[in-house]
Amino acid sequence: MKFKILESVFDSWKSSTHNSFIYLNPTTAELRSEGDSKDNRGIISPDGNLYMEAVWSEEGEMYSQLIHRDLIELLHQKNLFIKLNTSNWFKTQSMVKYGLCVQRDGDTLDFYVAESYHPELIDNPEVVKQMERMMKRAKEKNPYLNFIPKPIFWAEK
């Protein structure tokens, strides 16, 4: 199996068909280092760290495999995002302050708000302010990435 371990690997696990990784604040060089990485899901911590998941195929391509709930559960095993509830992270206003779920737009360096968030949250000005604050912190730690405080379905295709 061909795959490249990037410098920012935070955690990894292997299944019978692929190697999966969680990256902590991946660099642009890493994101574009090999294969066609796209649509990766991630979570921004309250302090601005980006935890991004990726799977490497046998052909050496990076892609997204996990849904946000699974990513949250994996990070719970590392005692991270403990207050982020896996059953209602996408519909409860209070959950946004514990972690912001994001999704990468294709193979760009653009990360948008995850598509699973309930529309009432996306339209709530207080929630939007919290999302903007978390994305601003993430931008400070990841200046080479773009964080857009709008749902992924707003991305131009």
NUMI-174682 format. One record per residue (C-alpha): residue number from 1; x, y, z. Coordinates in Angstrom, 2 decimals, padded with zeros to 5 digits. Last residue first. Layout:
<pts>
<pt><seq>NUM</seq><c1>X</c1><c2>Y</c2><c3>Z</c3></pt>
...
</pts>
This chain:
<pts>
<pt><seq>157</seq><c1>-018.47</c1><c2>024.32</c2><c3>-007.91</c3></pt>
<pt><seq>156</seq><c1>-018.71</c1><c2>027.49</c2><c3>-005.92</c3></pt>
<pt><seq>155</seq><c1>-018.87</c1><c2>026.90</c2><c3>-002.18</c3></pt>
<pt><seq>154</seq><c1>-022.21</c1><c2>027.84</c2><c3>-000.62</c3></pt>
<pt><seq>153</seq><c1>-022.94</c1><c2>024.13</c2><c3>000.02</c3></pt>
<pt><seq>152</seq><c1>-020.02</c1><c2>024.16</c2><c3>002.44</c3></pt>
<pt><seq>151</seq><c1>-021.98</c1><c2>026.32</c2><c3>004.88</c3></pt>
<pt><seq>150</seq><c1>-020.60</c1><c2>029.82</c2><c3>005.50</c3></pt>
<pt><seq>149</seq><c1>-017.92</c1><c2>031.05</c2><c3>007.89</c3></pt>
<pt><seq>148</seq><c1>-015.14</c1><c2>030.65</c2><c3>005.30</c3></pt>
<pt><seq>147</seq><c1>-011.79</c1><c2>029.51</c2><c3>006.62</c3></pt>
<pt><seq>146</seq><c1>-008.93</c1><c2>029.81</c2><c3>004.16</c3></pt>
<pt><seq>145</seq><c1>-005.70</c1><c2>027.95</c2><c3>004.84</c3></pt>
<pt><seq>144</seq><c1>-002.14</c1><c2>029.30</c2><c3>004.62</c3></pt>
<pt><seq>143</seq><c1>-002.48</c1><c2>031.22</c2><c3>007.90</c3></pt>
<pt><seq>142</seq><c1>-003.12</c1><c2>027.99</c2><c3>009.87</c3></pt>
<pt><seq>141</seq><c1>-002.67</c1><c2>028.90</c2><c3>013.54</c3></pt>
<pt><seq>140</seq><c1>-004.05</c1><c2>032.44</c2><c3>013.13</c3></pt>
<pt><seq>139</seq><c1>-006.61</c1><c2>031.15</c2><c3>010.61</c3></pt>
<pt><seq>138</seq><c1>-007.87</c1><c2>028.65</c2><c3>013.20</c3></pt>
<pt><seq>137</seq><c1>-008.34</c1><c2>031.47</c2><c3>015.70</c3></pt>
<pt><seq>136</seq><c1>-010.31</c1><c2>033.44</c2><c3>013.09</c3></pt>
<pt><seq>135</seq><c1>-012.35</c1><c2>030.31</c2><c3>012.32</c3></pt>
<pt><seq>134</seq><c1>-013.26</c1><c2>030.00</c2><c3>015.98</c3></pt>
<pt><seq>133</seq><c1>-014.29</c1><c2>033.65</c2><c3>016.19</c3></pt>
<pt><seq>132</seq><c1>-016.33</c1><c2>033.41</c2><c3>012.96</c3></pt>
<pt><seq>131</seq><c1>-018.16</c1><c2>030.33</c2><c3>014.24</c3></pt>
<pt><seq>130</seq><c1>-018.98</c1><c2>032.15</c2><c3>017.49</c3></pt>
<pt><seq>129</seq><c1>-020.26</c1><c2>035.16</c2><c3>015.55</c3></pt>
<pt><seq>128</seq><c1>-022.38</c1><c2>032.87</c2><c3>013.33</c3></pt>
<pt><seq>127</seq><c1>-023.84</c1><c2>031.26</c2><c3>016.45</c3></pt>
<pt><seq>126</seq><c1>-024.85</c1><c2>034.65</c2><c3>017.83</c3></pt>
<pt><seq>125</seq><c1>-026.32</c1><c2>035.72</c2><c3>014.46</c3></pt>
<pt><seq>124</seq><c1>-028.51</c1><c2>032.57</c2><c3>014.19</c3></pt>
<pt><seq>123</seq><c1>-029.04</c1><c2>031.70</c2><c3>010.51</c3></pt>
<pt><seq>122</seq><c1>-026.50</c1><c2>028.86</c2><c3>010.44</c3></pt>
<pt><seq>121</seq><c1>-027.95</c1><c2>027.53</c2><c3>013.69</c3></pt>
<pt><seq>120</seq><c1>-031.53</c1><c2>027.51</c2><c3>012.38</c3></pt>
<pt><seq>119</seq><c1>-030.28</c1><c2>025.76</c2><c3>009.22</c3></pt>
<pt><seq>118</seq><c1>-029.10</c1><c2>022.74</c2><c3>011.28</c3></pt>
<pt><seq>117</seq><c1>-025.41</c1><c2>022.03</c2><c3>010.86</c3></pt>
<pt><seq>116</seq><c1>-024.79</c1><c2>018.99</c2><c3>008.69</c3></pt>
<pt><seq>115</seq><c1>-023.15</c1><c2>020.86</c2><c3>005.81</c3></pt>
<pt><seq>114</seq><c1>-020.01</c1><c2>021.52</c2><c3>007.80</c3></pt>
<pt><seq>113</seq><c1>-018.86</c1><c2>025.17</c2><c3>007.96</c3></pt>
<pt><seq>112</seq><c1>-016.37</c1><c2>025.85</c2><c3>005.19</c3></pt>
<pt><seq>111</seq><c1>-012.67</c1><c2>025.10</c2><c3>004.73</c3></pt>
<pt><seq>110</seq><c1>-010.87</c1><c2>026.43</c2><c3>001.65</c3></pt>
<pt><seq>109</seq><c1>-007.38</c1><c2>025.20</c2><c3>000.75</c3></pt>
<pt><seq>108</seq><c1>-008.77</c1><c2>023.65</c2><c3>-002.42</c3></pt>
<pt><seq>107</seq><c1>-008.88</c1><c2>019.93</c2><c3>-003.23</c3></pt>
<pt><seq>106</seq><c1>-012.67</c1><c2>019.66</c2><c3>-002.94</c3></pt>
<pt><seq>105</seq><c1>-014.02</c1><c2>022.26</c2><c3>-000.54</c3></pt>
<pt><seq>104</seq><c1>-012.77</c1><c2>021.16</c2><c3>002.86</c3></pt>
<pt><seq>103</seq><c1>-015.38</c1><c2>020.55</c2><c3>005.52</c3></pt>
<pt><seq>102</seq><c1>-015.78</c1><c2>022.05</c2><c3>008.97</c3></pt>
<pt><seq>101</seq><c1>-017.09</c1><c2>021.03</c2><c3>012.38</c3></pt>
<pt><seq>100</seq><c1>-016.69</c1><c2>023.73</c2><c3>015.01</c3></pt>
<pt><seq>99</seq><c1>-015.82</c1><c2>022.67</c2><c3>018.53</c3></pt>
<pt><seq>98</seq><c1>-016.92</c1><c2>023.30</c2><c3>022.11</c3></pt>
<pt><seq>97</seq><c1>-018.52</c1><c2>026.73</c2><c3>021.50</c3></pt>
<pt><seq>96</seq><c1>-020.64</c1><c2>025.30</c2><c3>018.68</c3></pt>
<pt><seq>95</seq><c1>-022.28</c1><c2>022.79</c2><c3>021.06</c3></pt>
<pt><seq>94</seq><c1>-024.25</c1><c2>025.51</c2><c3>022.90</c3></pt>
<pt><seq>93</seq><c1>-026.31</c1><c2>026.24</c2><c3>019.78</c3></pt>
<pt><seq>92</seq><c1>-027.58</c1><c2>022.67</c2><c3>019.48</c3></pt>
<pt><seq>91</seq><c1>-028.33</c1><c2>021.26</c2><c3>016.02</c3></pt>
<pt><seq>90</seq><c1>-025.13</c1><c2>019.85</c2><c3>014.56</c3></pt>
<pt><seq>89</seq><c1>-023.42</c1><c2>018.64</c2><c3>017.74</c3></pt>
<pt><seq>88</seq><c1>-026.57</c1><c2>016.70</c2><c3>018.74</c3></pt>
<pt><seq>87</seq><c1>-025.76</c1><c2>012.99</c2><c3>019.02</c3></pt>
<pt><seq>86</seq><c1>-021.97</c1><c2>013.17</c2><c3>019.11</c3></pt>
<pt><seq>85</seq><c1>-021.92</c1><c2>015.61</c2><c3>022.03</c3></pt>
<pt><seq>84</seq><c1>-019.00</c1><c2>018.03</c2><c3>022.00</c3></pt>
<pt><seq>83</seq><c1>-018.12</c1><c2>018.32</c2><c3>025.69</c3></pt>
<pt><seq>82</seq><c1>-015.35</c1><c2>015.74</c2><c3>025.33</c3></pt>
<pt><seq>81</seq><c1>-013.81</c1><c2>017.61</c2><c3>022.38</c3></pt>
<pt><seq>80</seq><c1>-010.48</c1><c2>015.91</c2><c3>023.08</c3></pt>
<pt><seq>79</seq><c1>-009.78</c1><c2>013.14</c2><c3>025.57</c3></pt>
<pt><seq>78</seq><c1>-007.89</c1><c2>011.08</c2><c3>022.95</c3></pt>
<pt><seq>77</seq><c1>-010.77</c1><c2>008.59</c2><c3>022.73</c3></pt>
<pt><seq>76</seq><c1>-013.09</c1><c2>011.61</c2><c3>022.39</c3></pt>
<pt><seq>75</seq><c1>-011.11</c1><c2>012.47</c2><c3>019.24</c3></pt>
<pt><seq>74</seq><c1>-012.22</c1><c2>009.19</c2><c3>017.67</c3></pt>
<pt><seq>73</seq><c1>-015.83</c1><c2>009.86</c2><c3>018.68</c3></pt>
<pt><seq>72</seq><c1>-015.70</c1><c2>013.36</c2><c3>017.18</c3></pt>
<pt><seq>71</seq><c1>-014.33</c1><c2>011.95</c2><c3>013.92</c3></pt>
<pt><seq>70</seq><c1>-017.11</c1><c2>009.38</c2><c3>013.82</c3></pt>
<pt><seq>69</seq><c1>-019.76</c1><c2>012.08</c2><c3>014.33</c3></pt>
<pt><seq>68</seq><c1>-018.11</c1><c2>014.23</c2><c3>011.65</c3></pt>
<pt><seq>67</seq><c1>-018.45</c1><c2>011.59</c2><c3>008.95</c3></pt>
<pt><seq>66</seq><c1>-015.38</c1><c2>009.64</c2><c3>008.08</c3></pt>
<pt><seq>65</seq><c1>-014.01</c1><c2>008.68</c2><c3>004.69</c3></pt>
<pt><seq>64</seq><c1>-012.40</c1><c2>011.76</c2><c3>003.18</c3></pt>
<pt><seq>63</seq><c1>-009.74</c1><c2>011.40</c2><c3>000.52</c3></pt>
<pt><seq>62</seq><c1>-005.99</c1><c2>011.12</c2><c3>000.06</c3></pt>
<pt><seq>61</seq><c1>-004.83</c1><c2>009.21</c2><c3>-003.01</c3></pt>
<pt><seq>60</seq><c1>-001.85</c1><c2>006.86</c2><c3>-002.89</c3></pt>
<pt><seq>59</seq><c1>-003.29</c1><c2>004.14</c2><c3>-005.12</c3></pt>
<pt><seq>58</seq><c1>-003.91</c1><c2>001.90</c2><c3>-002.08</c3></pt>
<pt><seq>57</seq><c1>-006.12</c1><c2>004.65</c2><c3>-000.73</c3></pt>
<pt><seq>56</seq><c1>-005.03</c1><c2>007.09</c2><c3>001.98</c3></pt>
<pt><seq>55</seq><c1>-007.74</c1><c2>008.27</c2><c3>004.32</c3></pt>
<pt><seq>54</seq><c1>-007.97</c1><c2>011.75</c2><c3>005.73</c3></pt>
<pt><seq>53</seq><c1>-009.22</c1><c2>013.44</c2><c3>008.87</c3></pt>
<pt><seq>52</seq><c1>-008.54</c1><c2>017.02</c2><c3>009.81</c3></pt>
<pt><seq>51</seq><c1>-008.00</c1><c2>018.36</c2><c3>013.34</c3></pt>
<pt><seq>50</seq><c1>-007.67</c1><c2>022.13</c2><c3>013.06</c3></pt>
<pt><seq>49</seq><c1>-006.39</c1><c2>023.91</c2><c3>016.17</c3></pt>
<pt><seq>48</seq><c1>-008.00</c1><c2>027.28</c2><c3>016.89</c3></pt>
<pt><seq>47</seq><c1>-008.22</c1><c2>027.42</c2><c3>020.70</c3></pt>
<pt><seq>46</seq><c1>-011.92</c1><c2>026.46</c2><c3>020.69</c3></pt>
<pt><seq>45</seq><c1>-011.01</c1><c2>023.41</c2><c3>018.58</c3></pt>
<pt><seq>44</seq><c1>-011.70</c1><c2>023.34</c2><c3>014.86</c3></pt>
<pt><seq>43</seq><c1>-013.02</c1><c2>020.03</c2><c3>013.60</c3></pt>
<pt><seq>42</seq><c1>-012.32</c1><c2>018.45</c2><c3>010.26</c3></pt>
<pt><seq>41</seq><c1>-013.72</c1><c2>016.80</c2><c3>007.19</c3></pt>
<pt><seq>40</seq><c1>-011.73</c1><c2>016.26</c2><c3>004.01</c3></pt>
<pt><seq>39</seq><c1>-013.53</c1><c2>017.03</c2><c3>000.75</c3></pt>
<pt><seq>38</seq><c1>-010.44</c1><c2>016.39</c2><c3>-001.31</c3></pt>
<pt><seq>37</seq><c1>-006.95</c1><c2>015.03</c2><c3>-001.43</c3></pt>
<pt><seq>36</seq><c1>-005.90</c1><c2>014.02</c2><c3>-004.92</c3></pt>
<pt><seq>35</seq><c1>-002.62</c1><c2>012.19</c2><c3>-004.61</c3></pt>
<pt><seq>34</seq><c1>000.53</c1><c2>013.46</c2><c3>-003.01</c3></pt>
<pt><seq>33</seq><c1>001.93</c1><c2>016.55</c2><c3>-001.39</c3></pt>
<pt><seq>32</seq><c1>-000.96</c1><c2>018.96</c2><c3>-001.86</c3></pt>
<pt><seq>31</seq><c1>-002.29</c1><c2>018.82</c2><c3>001.68</c3></pt>
<pt><seq>30</seq><c1>001.20</c1><c2>018.32</c2><c3>003.05</c3></pt>
<pt><seq>29</seq><c1>002.61</c1><c2>021.30</c2><c3>001.21</c3></pt>
<pt><seq>28</seq><c1>-000.36</c1><c2>023.37</c2><c3>002.34</c3></pt>
<pt><seq>27</seq><c1>000.38</c1><c2>022.47</c2><c3>005.95</c3></pt>
<pt><seq>26</seq><c1>-001.80</c1><c2>020.27</c2><c3>008.16</c3></pt>
<pt><seq>25</seq><c1>-002.94</c1><c2>021.80</c2><c3>011.49</c3></pt>
<pt><seq>24</seq><c1>-003.27</c1><c2>018.49</c2><c3>013.36</c3></pt>
<pt><seq>23</seq><c1>-003.84</c1><c2>015.59</c2><c3>010.99</c3></pt>
<pt><seq>22</seq><c1>-006.07</c1><c2>012.62</c2><c3>011.77</c3></pt>
<pt><seq>21</seq><c1>-005.13</c1><c2>009.57</c2><c3>009.77</c3></pt>
<pt><seq>20</seq><c1>-006.66</c1><c2>006.54</c2><c3>008.13</c3></pt>
<pt><seq>19</seq><c1>-004.88</c1><c2>003.72</c2><c3>006.31</c3></pt>
<pt><seq>18</seq><c1>-007.04</c1><c2>001.66</c2><c3>004.00</c3></pt>
<pt><seq>17</seq><c1>-008.73</c1><c2>-001.63</c2><c3>003.13</c3></pt>
<pt><seq>16</seq><c1>-008.27</c1><c2>-004.01</c2><c3>006.07</c3></pt>
<pt><seq>15</seq><c1>-008.37</c1><c2>-001.14</c2><c3>008.52</c3></pt>
<pt><seq>14</seq><c1>-005.50</c1><c2>000.90</c2><c3>009.89</c3></pt>
<pt><seq>13</seq><c1>-005.42</c1><c2>003.63</c2><c3>012.51</c3></pt>
<pt><seq>12</seq><c1>-003.71</c1><c2>006.98</c2><c3>012.82</c3></pt>
<pt><seq>11</seq><c1>-003.29</c1><c2>009.90</c2><c3>015.20</c3></pt>
<pt><seq>10</seq><c1>-001.89</c1><c2>013.44</c2><c3>015.21</c3></pt>
<pt><seq>9</seq><c1>-000.08</c1><c2>013.31</c2><c3>011.90</c3></pt>
<pt><seq>8</seq><c1>001.37</c1><c2>016.78</c2><c3>011.21</c3></pt>
<pt><seq>7</seq><c1>004.51</c1><c2>015.64</c2><c3>009.48</c3></pt>
<pt><seq>6</seq><c1>002.62</c1><c2>013.70</c2><c3>006.83</c3></pt>
<pt><seq>5</seq><c1>002.77</c1><c2>009.96</c2><c3>006.55</c3></pt>
<pt><seq>4</seq><c1>002.70</c1><c2>009.13</c2><c3>002.87</c3></pt>
<pt><seq>3</seq><c1>000.76</c1><c2>006.28</c2><c3>001.42</c3></pt>
<pt><seq>2</seq><c1>001.34</c1><c2>003.43</c2><c3>-000.97</c3></pt>
<pt><seq>1</seq><c1>000.00</c1><c2>000.00</c2><c3>000.00</c3></pt>
</pts>
